[in-house]
Amino acid sequence: MRRSEVLAEESIVCLQKALNHLREIWELIGIPEDQRLQRTEVVKKHIKELLDMMIAEEESLKERLIKSISVCQKELNTLCSELHVEPFQEEGETTILQLEKDLRTQVELMRKQKKERKQELKLLQEQDQELCEILCMPHYDIDSASVPSLEELNQFRQHVTTLRETKLEMQKSQNEAVCEGLRTQIRELWDRLQIPEEEREAVATIMSGSKAKVRKALQLEVDRLEELKMQNMKKVIEAIRVELVQYWDQCFYSQEQRQAFAPFCAEDYTESLLQLHDAEIVRLKNYYEVHKELFEGVQKWEETWRLFLEFERKASDPNRFTNRGGNLLKEEKQRAKLQKMLPKLEEELKARIELWEQEHSKAFMVNGQKFMEYVAEQWEMHRLEKERAKQERQLKNKKQTETEMLYGSAPRTPSKRRGLAPNTPGKARKLNTTTMSNATANSSIRPIFGGTVYHSPVSRLPPSGSKPVAASTCSGKKTPRTGRHGANKENLELNGSILSGQPSS
């Protein structure tokens, strides 16, 4: 028997004893029967009211428990759904009171889990937003209105951890970039200020690494050099001007473009002038980097063109036929190779420049004019120079021919024969005498120079008192000059070759 049943039976016995005791008191007092009945009714009424009240209270408790169970079950089902967990199941049979307690406890636990998940979600979202703004990345896609599952939270945590690592790497890279930028600034200031090597070696320990102390030391060195730069303003500006000229040359700036930078000639060495020069250097550097590929192509054409002109100059040199060791053949091969290379370079550059001009909607200038106009101008100048040299040679040959016709041409004999001349004066005099007699007897002599027949009357003989004319001049035979003219013919033919579609001279 349960203890509650024992207590109920004891309550009944206790009530029975109390009623018996009341009846004994009433009999001893002598209370009439009708009054004893009334008093017994009063006792019954009190007992009944007390029990009814107790029963009502317990019934109310039962209803509250049942209602609480219903509410808890409903909320618990919602929480289980939100938290993505299995619905709560009470194990075994239990009383209403225990069921209500268990459900209420489970609801409180679920509420706590929901709150913690929402708080963690909010914290992760704040961290994600901060990191994504730094890294310029999109925010993590998750529904902030719902309660995240444990798996979703775990994935979100991993994502934020990855962002932190990325941020750390980025900060490290940024710090390294800042340190490298400071080092570049230091080297530029060293060069501008012409800092001696031993002074540079004194700070060699900070020229590598990117730790916080290294970055701080680099910044201090930059500050020191900047202060020194302010104290050596003229020297610094002049060094920048040297660098400007180098960039102008690399960018093929015309004289007008160079003169457009008026501060270059200013002599008021102030901070504002230095800033103008620094800004111009930065602009030119950027301009060169953007057009570097084209500038390098133009530079290659320039170098090839200069080499071609050098070989052209050598090809027109008459002394080149004294060449020994095969250099002449090598030069001719190289000149032919350059003749083929130049048009190819020009076509490649033309295509690239046209594409660049379409993209940038402006002309690509070299030394103040369009590149292909510049190339055409160089070829035309080369053609005119060759034509001028040809005309000079023709004029020189013409003058020499006229001189030979007028005065005659002394025979060019080997040195040994010239050395024998003093030993045979009689023979030489006899030859000259014979020649002069023949010249006097004949009214005209017809030597041939370049296929042209010239009449040489006696009136064109040298005046009296001058040296006698060599016999070979009037003998009708070929003179050494004629042989030299034949050798020079080969040189003229080489100079007349076709260059990249240009007409030969």
Buried (B, 14 or more C-beta within 10 A) or exposed (E): EEEEEEEEEEEEEEEEEEBEEBBEEBEEEEBEEEEBEEBBEEBEEEEEEEEEEEEEEEEEEEEEBEEBBEBBBEBBEEBBEBBBEEEBEEEEEEEBEEBBBBBBEBBEEBBEBBEEBBEBBEEBBEBBEEBBEEEEEEEBEBEEEEBBBEEBBEBBEEBBEEBEEBBEEEEEEEBEEBBEEBBEBBEBBBEBBEBEEEEEEEBEEBBEEBEEEBBEBBBEBBEEBEEBBEEBBEBBBEBBBEBBEEBBEBBBBBEEBBEEBEBBEEEEBEEEBBEBBEEBBEEBEEBBEEBEEBBEBBEBBBEBBEBBBBBBEBBBEEEBEEBEEEEBEEBBEBBEEBBEBBBEBBEEBEEBBEEBEEEEEEEBBBBEBBBBEBBBEBBEEBBEBBEEBBEEBEEEBEEBBEEBBEBBBBBBBEEEEEEEEEEEEEEBEEBBEEBBEEBEEEEEBEBEBEEEEBEBEEEBBEEEEEEBBBBBBBBEEEBEBBEEBEEBEEBBEBBEBEBBEBEEB
